[in-house]
Amino acid sequence: MNAKIIDMTGQKFASITALSVVGKSASRDLKWLFHCECGNQFVANGYYARSGKITTCPDCAKKRVGLASFKHGQTETPEYAIWSDIKTRCYNSKTKAFKDYGERGIIVCDRWLESFDNFVADMGKRPSKNHSIDRKDCNGNYEPTNCRWATNIEQGENRRSNILITRNGVTKHLAAWAREFGVNKSLVYNRINVLKWPFEKALTKGVRHDG
């Protein structure tokens, strides 16, 4: 007894649409002519489309596999490790870092969540092994306008515990001012927060000016 013929004419399966029957396969299943969204037409077993075994034309399938291979090759790069880490710290409540990120409401923008390629397109390659991802606003999210590649020193100056000081119209972190004047950052911090000295005195007291 012959199996009931399933008419798939005009039906869409993912990115392909069944057009017409063109014959039978060796297994006696109907072979159909399909139209892919890319514009290609190809012949395939109708059962494969209904079961989800094929979702695009062969050309699109090859491109998809090639892209997946490229992305897989990127998993060993420092950029990929950093991209994975920022998602983990924002969304995995089981990690130690979550309390400083996800628990504080910090998120990764949709564009970067969507793909690693978008992250690299926006940030570029890591400049050196001494650089890592840094948020300009340490209370802001991971997104292109709020992120940069920064060294450990630069990131240290951008911690929540640091202090922004404006001097002669120029705003810098306390650590940056201390480094510029050759004064220990902790000393300046204690002078301001413990001894209640004004910043100018805390920064310049005991500093030699040559010339």
BELMO-V219849 format. One record per pair of residues at least 6 apart in sequence whose ideal C-beta (glycine too) atoms are under 8 Angstrom apart, sorted by sequence separation. I is the first residue (numbers start at 1). J is the second residue. D is the distance in whole Angstrom. If there is no record, write none. Layout:
BEGIN
i j d
I J D
I J D
END
This chain:
BEGIN
i j d
11 17 7
12 18 8
24 30 6
25 31 5
35 41 5
36 42 7
47 53 8
48 54 5
74 80 5
89 95 6
92 98 6
112 118 6
126 132 7
135 141 8
140 146 4
156 162 8
165 171 7
178 184 7
179 185 7
191 197 4
10 17 7
11 18 5
23 30 8
24 31 6
34 41 7
54 61 8
88 95 6
91 98 8
111 118 5
112 119 5
135 142 7
164 171 6
165 172 6
178 185 4
192 199 6
195 202 8
10 18 7
23 31 5
33 41 6
34 42 6
56 64 7
89 97 4
90 98 8
150 158 7
164 172 7
165 173 7
172 180 8
197 205 7
9 18 6
21 30 5
22 31 5
33 42 8
34 43 7
88 97 7
89 98 6
93 102 7
133 142 7
137 146 6
164 173 6
165 174 6
178 187 8
8 18 4
9 19 7
21 31 7
22 32 7
33 43 6
34 44 6
44 54 6
92 102 7
93 103 8
112 122 7
123 133 7
136 146 5
163 173 7
164 174 8
167 177 7
175 185 5
178 188 5
191 201 7
192 202 5
9 20 6
21 32 6
22 33 5
32 43 7
89 100 7
90 101 5
91 102 6
111 122 7
135 146 5
136 147 7
162 173 5
163 174 4
174 185 6
177 188 7
191 202 4
20 32 7
21 33 8
31 43 6
32 44 7
89 101 4
90 102 5
135 147 6
136 148 6
162 174 6
165 177 6
19 32 7
20 33 5
31 44 7
32 45 8
89 102 7
134 147 7
162 175 6
18 32 5
19 33 5
31 45 6
32 46 5
133 147 6
134 148 6
174 188 6
188 202 5
191 205 7
18 33 8
19 34 6
30 45 8
31 46 7
34 49 7
42 57 5
133 148 8
134 149 7
158 173 7
174 189 6
188 203 6
18 34 6
19 35 6
29 45 5
30 46 5
41 57 8
42 58 6
90 106 6
133 149 7
134 150 4
157 173 4
17 34 7
29 46 6
32 49 7
40 57 4
90 107 6
91 108 8
132 149 7
133 150 8
16 34 4
17 35 5
27 45 8
29 47 5
38 56 7
90 108 5
131 149 4
132 150 7
157 175 4
174 192 8
16 35 7
37 56 8
38 57 6
40 59 6
131 150 6
156 175 6
157 176 6
16 36 5
23 43 8
25 45 5
36 56 6
40 60 7
131 151 6
132 152 8
134 154 7
138 158 6
183 203 6
15 36 6
16 37 8
22 43 6
36 57 4
38 59 7
87 108 6
123 144 7
130 151 5
134 155 5
138 159 7
139 160 7
15 37 5
19 41 7
38 60 5
86 108 6
122 144 4
127 149 5
130 152 7
136 158 7
138 160 5
181 203 6
15 38 8
34 57 7
36 59 8
126 149 6
132 155 7
135 158 8
181 204 7
183 206 8
6 30 8
8 32 6
36 60 6
123 147 7
134 158 6
183 207 6
3 28 8
5 30 7
21 46 8
124 149 8
178 203 7
182 207 7
86 112 8
87 113 7
123 149 7
163 189 7
177 203 6
181 207 5
18 46 7
83 112 7
106 135 8
163 192 7
112 142 6
18 49 7
112 143 7
109 141 6
111 143 8
167 199 7
16 49 6
83 116 5
106 139 8
108 141 7
109 142 6
111 144 7
167 200 7
106 140 7
107 141 5
108 142 4
109 143 4
165 199 6
104 139 8
106 141 6
107 142 7
108 143 8
109 144 7
13 49 4
80 116 6
83 119 5
106 142 7
167 203 8
13 50 7
79 116 8
83 120 8
8 46 6
14 52 7
16 54 7
13 52 7
16 55 7
6 46 7
15 55 6
16 56 6
79 119 7
8 49 7
13 54 8
14 55 3
15 56 5
16 57 7
79 120 6
8 50 7
13 55 7
14 56 7
74 116 6
6 50 7
79 123 7
82 126 7
15 60 7
71 116 6
71 117 7
74 120 8
79 125 6
79 126 6
86 133 6
78 126 5
82 132 6
78 129 7
82 133 5
90 142 7
86 142 5
END
